[in-house]
Amino acid sequence: MKVYFIGAGPGAADLITLRGARLLGSVDMVLYAGSLVPVEMLQHCRPGTELIDTAQLDLEQQQACYVRARDAGIDVVRLHSGDPAIYGATAEQMRRLDALGIAYEIVPGVSSFTAAAAAIGAELTKPEVSQSVILTRVSGRASAVPELESIARLAEHRATMCIFLSGPHLKKIVTDLSLHYPPETPVRLVYRATWPEQRVYEGTLGTVLEETKRGAWNLTTMMLVGAALDRGVAAESSLYSKDFTHLFRVVKKQGKALENEQEIEQEIEQGKEQERA
């Protein structure tokens, strides 16, 4: 018997991975977060599968489902929104499964922050602009954010930031970001990325509060902020430059072969580093 923690993706039923969909169709019990996972996702399940909405279950009640499945000798899918590794509340479940001696496997999914980037047609990193992406959220009743990871502290890096569950906290977030980001910094709000009710706002740190109505952006809103979102910034990677040599493509400089083997090796090493990045 095994429990499969599967990332359902951001919302659209066809954004689950092939592996995740296959496993959904192979088990006899599925626990899913009904408040976050659309029911359309359950179309991948086979007829007769026991479907359990965990929205109203506490951790002990969910554990009881795993125990019942173990006793019956059946596999279970635990379906989480986005990717289980990010704000998935999976660690506490896995600790209990370890204590029960129940095997489990994690199947990654598309995160809402990458779905939000796709919705606005943006790359979150640009050479010499931002090569780091910070994923964070504001403190809530269910779990607090450590002070060292407050948005005001993280903003010091001026990297691209993706702020989960940001909708109700826009005023506080903007105040904290403004300590370090200039007012012209691009801001994007994406509500329920890939869902039918998806909405997008595009503006700047200096305009977002003026141009959005209080309460119009609910909890399931992703805020993206950073200079890399500026479409006018045309910084380009050297990776595909016709003059750039790397592991898979050695080019000639000014029509002549590279001067010596050492220079070739240096170019190749740079290419490897770029590929890893």
N, C-alpha and C positions, 0 to 999 in steps of 0.2 A: 504494500500500500504506500502511496506517495501523494504529497500535496504539491501542486504546481502553483506558484505565485506568478500570475501572468499580468503584464502591463497591457491594459486595454487600449492604450493610446489616448489622445486628447478628446475624442468624442465620436468622430465619424466611424461608422461600423467597419469600413473597409481599410482603416488604418491600423488594425491589429496585425501583428506579424503572422506569416503563414504557419509558423510553429504554434503560436498561440491559438489560432483558429482550429488547427488540427487537434490540439489537446482538448479544446472546448468540446469538440465533437466526439471525444473518446472516453469521457468520464461519466460517472453516474450521479455525481453531486457537484454543484457549482455554487459557491458563495460569491456574491457580487455586491459592490457598493452601490446600492440603488440610487442614492442621492447624487452620484457622480458619473456612473456608467449608464449610458442610454440602453433601454431595453432592446433596441435594434441589434445590439452586440450579441444578444442571446440567440440570434438566428443561427449561429454556428453550432449550437447545442443540438444533440440528437433528441428525438421524441422520447419522453419518459424520464428525462434527466430531472433530478430533484433540484429545483432552483430556490436558493435561499437569499433573500435580501437582507444584508447585514446592517442596514441603516439604523434599525432599531435594536440591534443586538449589542450587548457589551462583550468584552473580551472573553469572559468566562463562558458565555453562551456560545460564542464562536468556537472556543476550545471544545465544548461538548459535541459540536458537530464533527470535529476532527476525530474525536474519540469514537463516536458512533460509526463513522466511516471506517476507522481502523478495525473495529470489532466486526464490521460487515465485510471487510476485505476489499473495499472499493477505493479507487483513486478519487482525488478531489482537486478541483480548480478553484483557487481563490483569486478572483478577478478584481484588480485594482485599476483605478484611472491612471492615465499617463504612464510613467515608468515606476515600478515598485521601489526603486532606489531613492526616489526623491519624495519626501513628505508622504510616504506610503503607509506609515505605521505598521511596517512588516517586521521590524526587528523584535518587537515584543511577542509577536506570534511565533516567530522562529525559535525564540528562547523556550517557549512552552512546548513546541514540537520536539526540540532537543530533549527536554526533560521527559517527554512521553516516549521517546525513542522512535518517533515518526520521521521518515525521510521526506525531504522536500527539495524542490528545484525551482530556480527563478528564471523566468522568461522575460527579457527586457521588452519595453514598449516605447513608442514614440512619446516624448515628453511634451507637455503643453507649451514649454518655452520655445521648442523648435517649431511647433505648429504655429505659434504666434509669429515667429520670424517669417515663416512661409506665408502667412496671411498678409503680411505687409510687404512681402517681396524684398526682404533684407538679409544681408549677411551680417552676422554679429561681430565679426572680426575683420579688420582691414590693416594692411601693413603700415607700420609707423603711426597708426591712429589708435588702435586698441587690439591687443593680442590676448586679452583676458576677458572672460565672461563670468560675472558674479551672479550666482543664483541665491536669492534670499527671500525673506518675507518679513512682515512686521509681527510683533508679539500678539498672541491671541489668548483666549481663555484656556484652550486645550494645551497649548505649549508655548513657553516663553522663548524669546530669542536672547542669547547671551549678550551682555552689554558690549563686549568686545566686537560683536558682530552687528551692532546697531547700524542702521542705514547711514547715519551721520558719520560713523567711523569708516564704513566701507566706501563711502563716497570720496574719501581722500584719494583713492586710486584713480578716479575718473575713468575707470574701465567701463565697458558695456555692462549694464545691470539689468537683470530680469527679476522683477519683484512679483512674487506670487501673491494671490489673494489681496490685491492692492486697492480694489474699488472703494471700500468704505473709508480708507485711510489716506486719500489723496492729499488733503491739506497738510497733514503731518509729514508725509513722504516728501512732498515738494519742498517744504520748509527745510528738511534735513538734507536733501540733495543740493539745495541752493547754497549750502555752506561751502561747496567746492565746485560744483558744475556751474558754468556761466548760463545766463538766462536763455541764450540762443541754442542751447543743447537740445537736440531732437528728442521728443517724447512720443511714444506710441502706446495706446491702450487697446488691448484686444480682449473682448468679452466672449467667452465660450468659443475659443478657436475651433474651427471645423464643424461646429454644431449648426443646424439650420438658422438659429437665432444669432449667429456671430455678428458682432459690431466692431468697428475699428474707428479710433480717433487718431489723427495725426496733427501734431503741433510741436510746441517747444516747452521747455521748463517754465518760461516766462508767460506762456499763454494758456497752459492747460487748465488752470483753475478758473480763468475767466471764460473759457470756451466750453466748459463742461458743467452740467447742472449737478448740484449736490444730490447725491442719492441715485443718480442715473446709471452709475457703474457699480454693479453688484460685486459680491465677494469673489466670484469666479472670473475676475479680470486680471490679466497679466499686464504689468507696466514694463515697457522696455525703454531704456534711456541710455544715451551715449553718443559721442561724436561719430561713431562708425555707422550710425543710422542715417547720416546726412548723405543723400544721393549725389550731392554736389562735390563730395570728396572723392577724387578719382585715383586714390593711391592704389597701386597694383603690385602684386607679388612678382618676384623675379622667376618663379618656378617655370612659367611658360614663355618666358622671354626667349627670343631667337638667339640671344647671345649668352644664355645661361647653360652651363654644362652641369649635368648631374648623373646619377648612377645609370640611368637608362638612355641618356642622350648626350653624346660628346660632340660639341660644335667647334668649328674652326674660328679662330679670331683673325679678322681682317684677311680672310681667304687663306691663311697659313695654318699649318698644324700647330698645336700647342707646343711650346718650346721644349718641354722636357717631361719626363714621367712624373716627377714630383709635383709639378703644377697640375697635371691631370688628376693625381690622387687628391690634391687639395680641393679641386673643383667637385670631385665625386663625393667627398666627405661633406661638403656644403650641401650638395643635393640630397644626401641621406638625411641630414638634419632638417632640411626644408620639407621633405616627404613626411618625416615623423611629426612635424608641426601641423 
